[in-house]
Amino acid sequence: MSEVFSTASIRLENLSKHFDLVKAVDEVSLEVEAGTLVCLLGPSGCGKTTTLRMIAGFEEPTMGRVFIGTDDVTNVPPYARPTAMVFQSYALFPHMSIQDNIAYGLRARRTPRAEIKTRVQDAVALMELQGHEKKSPPQLSGGQQQRVALARALVIRPKVLLFDEPLSNLDAQLRVRMRSEIRALQRQLGITSVYVTHDQEEAFSIGDQVAIMNKGKLIQLGRPRDLYRQPADRFVAEFVGVSNIVPVEVLESNANGATVRVLGQTIRSRRPPQDPQGQVSIVLRPEALIIEKAGQTEVPARVLTMAFTGPIARYTVAADDDTVLTVDLPNPSPDQFFSEGTAVSLQLPPEVPALLG
């Protein structure tokens, strides 16, 4: 099946969608390279699903353009675009068999019967649904129904595959397995994909790049590790993972980075602040901090809470100036458990990737 797939890039130019006075999407420009998977990530109401629906043609932009490859498809109806959508609700027909659900798009396009049979068989084999062809969707598990929805999307051989929070109806373990399968399938077929989710772990685990949105705007686009290590602003720093954001005093700043003072310690940043004269903060990730017995390092603190999750012990601690920090201690040994109220010491990292402000 992979041999007959072609793919195309996506380009959004100043794309906007207004609902009366509400700017659901506000001048979003984005390029998705052919063959890559980009996740749209953000809180509820940030505009990610509306952006996806404009790519699919289900929403008409208030302004801006949508390109698939070199073609301007802004005014092209959904059925005429080289796209396929995998919906959150699966959107399967309960009265139809699995093979008829998969064949639906081909029949709507009046594909010859012999070709429909061959393509459906290929899609069933690709999604490992053999033996379920005559069943109806209610007879399948959630994961199997999701595979049917994927097969129905892929059988029409789109150039672009769109996912609207496709795993939100599954339990946690099945979600992890299905996202791995989706990523493996996307790589196998080399199909350009845009995947909407509000789950950071999901986005980071499958996306070549992640586009973070907030209040209708695209805030930052980048590889998952770059978003985590070098957030563009406070929103990204707080939305992506757990972060300690602490004000700092800038001691020195130049094109090669900056030296700052925080909690009585001097730390180097590999990227200077945008405005050294303004309010500058540092992002200290919990895993970058080390908690030790009192007196071993120069930042005294006391334990407020401790939660043991198996792989880590997560502490909240208060430094002497009442700055509250989250600290993750991986694979703690018995002598590394500190009860609430215990005096401890913190070790800060000597260097961080970037500063905020």
ZASEFI-780548 format. One line per field, with one value per residue (C-alpha): x, y, z; residue number from 1. Coordinates in steps of 0.1 Angstrom, whole numbers, plus 2048, in hexadecimal, padded with zeros to 3 digits. Layout:
BEGIN
east <- [X, ...];
north <- [Y, ...];
up <- [Z, ...];
tidren <- [NUM, ...];
END
This chain:
BEGIN
east <- [800, 81D, 829, 80A, 80B, 816, 818, 81A, 824, 80C, 80F, 7F8, 7FB, 7ED, 7D0, 7B4, 791, 779, 758, 747, 75F, 773, 794, 796, 7B4, 7C9, 7E1, 7F1, 80E, 81C, 82F, 82E, 848, 83D, 840, 841, 829, 822, 80D, 7F7, 7F9, 7E7, 7CC, 7A7, 79B, 7BD, 7B3, 7C4, 7A6, 798, 7BA, 7B8, 795, 79F, 7BB, 7A0, 788, 76D, 771, 775, 790, 787, 7A8, 7C8, 7D1, 7D6, 7EE, 7F3, 812, 811, 7EB, 7D7, 7BA, 7AB, 78A, 78B, 76F, 779, 771, 788, 7A6, 7C1, 7BB, 7AB, 7A0, 7A1, 787, 787, 766, 771, 751, 74B, 729, 71C, 704, 71F, 739, 75E, 766, 749, 755, 778, 76A, 753, 76A, 773, 74F, 747, 762, 753, 773, 76F, 763, 782, 799, 784, 787, 7AD, 7B2, 79B, 7AE, 7CF, 7C2, 7B5, 7D6, 7E9, 7D5, 7D5, 7AF, 7AD, 78F, 77B, 76F, 74B, 747, 737, 749, 737, 745, 769, 77E, 787, 7AA, 79C, 783, 79F, 7B1, 792, 790, 7B5, 7AF, 791, 7A7, 7C5, 7B2, 7AA, 7D0, 7D1, 7F0, 7E8, 7DB, 7CA, 7C4, 7AB, 7B4, 7AF, 7B9, 7A5, 78A, 7A3, 7B1, 7D4, 7E6, 7D4, 7DC, 801, 800, 7EB, 800, 81E, 80B, 800, 824, 832, 817, 81E, 843, 83C, 826, 839, 819, 817, 802, 7F4, 7EA, 7D5, 7D8, 7D8, 7EE, 813, 821, 80D, 819, 83D, 83E, 832, 838, 856, 84D, 833, 821, 815, 7F6, 7E5, 7C7, 7C7, 7EB, 809, 821, 83E, 847, 864, 871, 864, 886, 88A, 868, 871, 894, 88F, 86A, 862, 84F, 840, 821, 835, 84B, 82D, 819, 835, 83E, 843, 858, 865, 866, 87B, 885, 8AA, 8C3, 8D6, 8FC, 909, 8F9, 907, 901, 910, 8F8, 8F4, 8FE, 8E3, 8DF, 8C3, 8BD, 8DF, 8F0, 900, 8F3, 8FC, 8E3, 8ED, 8D3, 8D1, 8B0, 89E, 89D, 8B8, 8AB, 888, 87A, 88F, 887, 897, 886, 892, 884, 87D, 895, 8B2, 8B1, 8C1, 8B4, 8CD, 8D1, 8D3, 8F5, 903, 8FC, 8F7, 8D2, 8C0, 89C, 881, 86A, 845, 837, 844, 832, 841, 836, 84D, 867, 86B, 866, 856, 85D, 850, 869, 86C, 88D, 897, 888, 867, 86B, 858, 867, 85E, 87B, 87B, 892, 895, 897, 89C, 8AE, 8A1, 8B8, 8AB, 888, 882, 863, 84E, 85F, 882, 89E, 8B0, 8C8, 8C3, 8DC, 8D5, 8E1, 900, 8F1, 8CF, 8C6, 8B3, 8A2, 880, 87C];
north <- [800, 818, 816, 828, 845, 867, 884, 8AA, 8C6, 8DE, 903, 91A, 940, 958, 941, 94F, 945, 95C, 952, 973, 986, 967, 962, 93C, 93C, 95B, 95F, 93D, 936, 913, 8FC, 8D6, 8C5, 8A8, 887, 895, 894, 8B5, 8B6, 8D4, 8D6, 8EE, 8F2, 8EF, 90C, 915, 911, 8F1, 8DD, 8FB, 8FE, 8D8, 8DC, 8F9, 8E2, 8C8, 8E1, 8DD, 901, 91E, 937, 95A, 964, 953, 936, 911, 8FF, 8DA, 8D6, 8F2, 8F3, 90E, 8FA, 916, 916, 8F1, 8DC, 8C0, 8A3, 8B2, 8B6, 89B, 897, 87E, 884, 86C, 879, 878, 865, 84D, 857, 833, 827, 80F, 7FE, 7F6, 7DA, 7E2, 7DD, 7F3, 80E, 80D, 80D, 82A, 845, 831, 82B, 850, 857, 83C, 827, 807, 7EA, 7D4, 7F0, 7F5, 7D1, 7D1, 7F2, 7E7, 7C6, 7D9, 7F1, 7D4, 7C3, 7E3, 7EA, 7C5, 7C2, 7A0, 78C, 7AA, 7B5, 7A9, 7B7, 7D8, 7F3, 7ED, 7CA, 7D7, 7E6, 80A, 803, 7EF, 80A, 823, 80C, 80A, 830, 831, 818, 82B, 84B, 83A, 825, 844, 84B, 86F, 885, 893, 881, 895, 889, 89B, 88E, 86A, 858, 86C, 851, 836, 82B, 835, 815, 812, 836, 830, 811, 822, 841, 82B, 819, 83A, 847, 826, 827, 84B, 844, 824, 837, 857, 86B, 88F, 891, 8AC, 89F, 8B3, 8AB, 8BC, 8A0, 8AC, 888, 87D, 89A, 896, 871, 871, 893, 89C, 8C0, 8CE, 8EF, 8FE, 913, 92A, 942, 93C, 944, 92E, 934, 91D, 903, 8EB, 8C8, 8BB, 8BD, 8E1, 8EC, 8DC, 8EA, 90C, 917, 938, 947, 940, 930, 916, 910, 90A, 8F6, 8DE, 8C8, 8D3, 8F3, 909, 92D, 943, 968, 96E, 98A, 98E, 992, 991, 98D, 98A, 978, 958, 956, 965, 961, 965, 963, 94D, 941, 94D, 939, 943, 931, 934, 935, 92B, 943, 968, 977, 98B, 9AA, 9A9, 9C9, 9BB, 99F, 980, 95D, 93B, 91A, 8FF, 8DD, 8C6, 8AB, 8C5, 8CB, 8B4, 8B1, 8A6, 8A5, 8C7, 8D8, 8C6, 8E2, 907, 90B, 902, 8F7, 8E3, 8C9, 8D2, 8B3, 892, 87B, 859, 84F, 831, 83F, 85F, 870, 892, 8AC, 8CF, 8E3, 906, 918, 930, 94E, 93A, 932, 912, 8F9, 8D6, 8BD, 89B, 881, 863, 83F, 84A, 834, 82F, 84A, 863, 865, 885, 88A, 8AA, 8C5, 8B7, 8D0, 8C8, 8D8, 8DF, 8DD, 8F2, 8EB, 8FF, 907, 909, 90C, 92C, 948, 957, 97D];
up <- [800, 807, 7E3, 7D6, 7EF, 7E5, 7FE, 7FE, 814, 826, 828, 83C, 835, 84E, 854, 86A, 874, 887, 896, 89B, 8B2, 8BC, 8AA, 8AC, 895, 892, 875, 877, 85E, 85E, 846, 849, 834, 81E, 831, 854, 871, 883, 8A2, 8AB, 8D1, 8E9, 903, 8FB, 8E6, 8D9, 8B4, 8AB, 8A0, 88C, 87B, 872, 865, 84E, 840, 83A, 82B, 845, 851, 839, 843, 84B, 83B, 830, 819, 81B, 803, 7FE, 7EA, 7D1, 7CF, 7E0, 7EE, 803, 7EF, 7E6, 7F6, 80E, 7F7, 7DC, 7F3, 7F4, 81A, 831, 855, 873, 88C, 8B2, 8B1, 896, 882, 877, 86A, 884, 86B, 852, 853, 858, 834, 829, 841, 832, 80E, 814, 807, 7E8, 7DF, 7E4, 7CA, 7B3, 7B3, 79E, 7B2, 7AC, 7B7, 7D6, 7DF, 7DB, 7EE, 80B, 80E, 80F, 82A, 83F, 83D, 845, 864, 86F, 86D, 85C, 869, 872, 850, 854, 877, 880, 893, 8B5, 8B4, 8B5, 8D1, 8D2, 8C4, 8A8, 89F, 89E, 885, 870, 86F, 865, 84A, 83C, 83A, 82A, 811, 7FC, 7FA, 806, 803, 826, 845, 860, 884, 89B, 8BE, 8B2, 8D3, 8EC, 8F0, 8F8, 91A, 924, 91B, 8F9, 8F1, 8F5, 8DF, 8C4, 8C2, 8BC, 8A0, 890, 891, 882, 867, 85E, 85A, 846, 82D, 82E, 82E, 839, 859, 870, 892, 8AB, 8D0, 8F2, 901, 902, 906, 8E8, 8D3, 8DD, 8D7, 8B3, 8A5, 88F, 899, 8B1, 8AC, 8CC, 8CA, 8E3, 8DF, 8B9, 8B3, 8AB, 8C7, 8BF, 8A5, 8AA, 8B3, 8D4, 8E5, 8DA, 8E7, 908, 90B, 8FB, 900, 8EE, 90B, 92D, 91E, 90C, 92A, 940, 927, 91D, 93A, 95E, 963, 97E, 972, 988, 984, 980, 981, 961, 968, 945, 922, 8FF, 8DE, 8ED, 90A, 92D, 951, 96B, 991, 99E, 9C2, 9CB, 9AF, 98E, 96F, 94B, 92F, 90B, 8FD, 909, 913, 8F9, 910, 92B, 93A, 93F, 955, 94F, 95C, 95B, 954, 96C, 962, 980, 973, 970, 995, 9AF, 9D3, 9ED, A13, A24, A22, A04, 9EB, 9ED, 9E9, A09, A07, A19, A0C, A09, 9F8, 9E9, 9D1, 9C6, 9A3, 99E, 985, 999, 9BA, 9B4, 9CE, 9D3, 9E8, 9F5, 9F2, A0E, 9FB, 9F9, 9D4, 9CF, 9B7, 9A9, 9A9, 999, 9A7, 990, 99D, 9C1, 9D9, 9FD, A0B, 9F1, 9FF, A13, A27, A29, A3D, A39, A33, A12, 9F9, 9D4, 9B9, 99A, 977, 96D, 94B, 93B, 916, 917, 92C, 92A, 924];
tidren <- [1, 2, 3, 4, 5, 6, 7, 8, 9, 10, 11, 12, 13, 14, 15, 16, 17, 18, 19, 20, 21, 22, 23, 24, 25, 26, 27, 28, 29, 30, 31, 32, 33, 34, 35, 36, 37, 38, 39, 40, 41, 42, 43, 44, 45, 46, 47, 48, 49, 50, 51, 52, 53, 54, 55, 56, 57, 58, 59, 60, 61, 62, 63, 64, 65, 66, 67, 68, 69, 70, 71, 72, 73, 74, 75, 76, 77, 78, 79, 80, 81, 82, 83, 84, 85, 86, 87, 88, 89, 90, 91, 92, 93, 94, 95, 96, 97, 98, 99, 100, 101, 102, 103, 104, 105, 106, 107, 108, 109, 110, 111, 112, 113, 114, 115, 116, 117, 118, 119, 120, 121, 122, 123, 124, 125, 126, 127, 128, 129, 130, 131, 132, 133, 134, 135, 136, 137, 138, 139, 140, 141, 142, 143, 144, 145, 146, 147, 148, 149, 150, 151, 152, 153, 154, 155, 156, 157, 158, 159, 160, 161, 162, 163, 164, 165, 166, 167, 168, 169, 170, 171, 172, 173, 174, 175, 176, 177, 178, 179, 180, 181, 182, 183, 184, 185, 186, 187, 188, 189, 190, 191, 192, 193, 194, 195, 196, 197, 198, 199, 200, 201, 202, 203, 204, 205, 206, 207, 208, 209, 210, 211, 212, 213, 214, 215, 216, 217, 218, 219, 220, 221, 222, 223, 224, 225, 226, 227, 228, 229, 230, 231, 232, 233, 234, 235, 236, 237, 238, 239, 240, 241, 242, 243, 244, 245, 246, 247, 248, 249, 250, 251, 252, 253, 254, 255, 256, 257, 258, 259, 260, 261, 262, 263, 264, 265, 266, 267, 268, 269, 270, 271, 272, 273, 274, 275, 276, 277, 278, 279, 280, 281, 282, 283, 284, 285, 286, 287, 288, 289, 290, 291, 292, 293, 294, 295, 296, 297, 298, 299, 300, 301, 302, 303, 304, 305, 306, 307, 308, 309, 310, 311, 312, 313, 314, 315, 316, 317, 318, 319, 320, 321, 322, 323, 324, 325, 326, 327, 328, 329, 330, 331, 332, 333, 334, 335, 336, 337, 338, 339, 340, 341, 342, 343, 344, 345, 346, 347, 348, 349, 350, 351, 352, 353, 354, 355, 356, 357];
END
